[in-house]
Amino acid sequence: MTPLVWLLTRLQRYWPEVVGVVLGLGAQFLLARWLLVEGVARRKCARRAVKLVAAALSIWVFLGFCFSIHRFERQLPLAPWVVWVRGVALAWALASVGAVAVWFLARRVPRYDPGRRRLLRAASGALVAAPFAGLSFGILVERTNLRVREVDIFLPGLPKDLNRLRLAQLSDIHLSAFLSEAELERAVGMANELRPHLAVITGDLVSWSTAELEPCLEKLARLRAEAGTFGCLGNHESYVQAESYAAMKGSSLGIEFLRGRRQPLRFGASVLNLAGVDYQPRRRPYLKGAEQWVEPGALNVLLSHNPAVFPVAARQGYQLTLAGHTHGGQLTLELFDQSLCAARFFTPYVYGLYREDSAAMYVTRGIGTVGIPVRLGAPPEVALIHLCAT
């Protein structure tokens, strides 16, 4: 194997990071060029400062993407400031790419009239700054703008005693430097104020470290619901190889994680049959054997972190699926009545209520963030689901 083939083979595993580095570094160069060409930096010392800052930002972005690779990330100290430095570097790279795209679009506008040219130059400067302002808003404001989302889900044939049953759903907590224990405690308090009959947790308790797992479970153990608290595990519990410990520790605290099993819950004369699965990877058959947990005559509810299982769950007989995983896109733009976000490249089920014949699924935005400490167009939520008879 030639050195070039070996290098390309290795890089193929990390193509998102490679693409991100190329775009991020290219954006730093082009933004510096824009400042120099447009005459924003006219003096010699100012032009030199622009070049030095661009070089420093390029190094920052490069290291940010390098340490987003899990193999390198494990070598980092767990200090919150390190996580923030890396996360904001990725956010800066994203904003830089957006700013460069705006700059290229602005350059295509004809500039014949000198007065119009000055106006367009000022407007293009404001537009180039817009992605940075938007990302700053997403970090400082919307990331912590936790709210309650109430949704009525109408289910055909819903047993009488399950009508208007309230389910509180918490998901994608990602307890880390980007989400503190105090913020999680606030979310738990908001859920308790809703007086749910049942509380469910749909995965991703932590991000990349097991250090936060125990405090996360201790906070979640304060959830109060008539029928108890149940959950399923997400891909990040799998990444840190903590699924067994999370289930064991959760059980000792009163949280039952349903790892490929079901739990019938009786409400009056009616039964809610609650089943749960570990994270379902995309490249494997979904919900293998899960049809055996469906109970005739009961309302069958599936907890699955990955919402892509929904069509399979509906065919197997689950009337309701509760999922998370996508963070509602985490960074979502509305354009021509369409939501644009990276999550749509992986699944059509990004956020909200979906239906498949008589079955329904709710995908929550969750609470925390991962990768970059930004939420934009997808504020965090505690979901309260009302089951309703048709």
Steps between C-alpha positions, in 0.01 A plus 500: 500500500644836395522781759236701307250210499567439871439868578177511298377181670562651842339832408188324368403411859509866596355664190264734694794638699718525187230688310443723804871582529529585129191722505590660834859584405391618157245730662764657724717576196212645299371715787848644550518567127161674514619730779812586302341534153197701616727746672371435852862474613688782325798572720806278490470406867130418457572280199769318694260452792240350265754246373612406852142461625410290193799273569404463868138426410613241244704317764204516741259359241745226400545386860126522561429253219791273597374469856145432382631161385418259781846338497668835567220630720566228756848646550360839603467597866138518614524864607188691388705779345667250265160375381379856449813605308453206263123547466522873429777432245259277306226762531739770373592282200131449421427873525805576285380272222159670513661843487709404196189370322327833564807688374504306172130567445549872575784519243263390224289816537595760229669812642501762225380805691757630756229588754340160458841339537556665839154389614557143383839491670341598831216251448737217410701571815187467711400179319845347547470571874151343518616133534725598791215689668263207447743246647566729797124520564482121479777460757405771748118504480319221319722218629359551851149613401336188642125480451211257540350362179153349544363282222174310464538163328174348377509121485222285350363243742668655805371320813264714707719520811800619295315797353672829604790308657801732537852387407801722573791435263860608559767417246850580374615646827872490421604604850838663436672836496222612264219406743548535875345300783301812596350520150407131511345549843292782353375269224407233754315761706307616192400139426383443857286814490305339214388216733550223242353153539817355344851638446722369220863566405603427142878480509828692478551577867862608440716599204850348495588432863367272773594753769163674471291182485445453872408864577269496198316193627478646850330810364265296279408287800316805634237466229161433655227314313211281610620192307873568541787588269612281211747549219711373215868563426655699217801483272719699739454244777619248242797717399629521858413132563285584801169337409517228765614737772232757408230234522630361831550841663169627365316201644652562842368858483151400382546551123432190293681497167322255271782332310318270264207428726153623588320617812117484515354792699141493617286814516153410626371219280740583214859394431779707351762256375831688507796353310850634450807430288863604507621729223422353158792558259413595143689218333318218680141374476283709731310352797597139438269287717315799647168378362492235775448770764178631344204420724157465334229712658749741661639834384849406379754778541863470386792702635775527238773762493527475121177623331584325172349178641148646473376322182618165639343568842168589335502175298578299812195638680630785715236772501737764643877548477691758704844602375768769506856491357471785248477797744238636262790576267678701776580764239202546268424764239153568361508566125191508277293323768759222521723418796862460394736312732775239486278237665288479183793334322463202737129471576166649390391496866662810649244657733135485591208265442506243219238247391509168320148368441347478851837519680667819625848611607618807686862611460608748765771764465649391830686714749874509431744554215790303357793600283438873507326682789239653269125474454344714232143451382479193726470609865528230768179354637331283756219323314162430656296256296124470546354172374161569342227272370375570148 
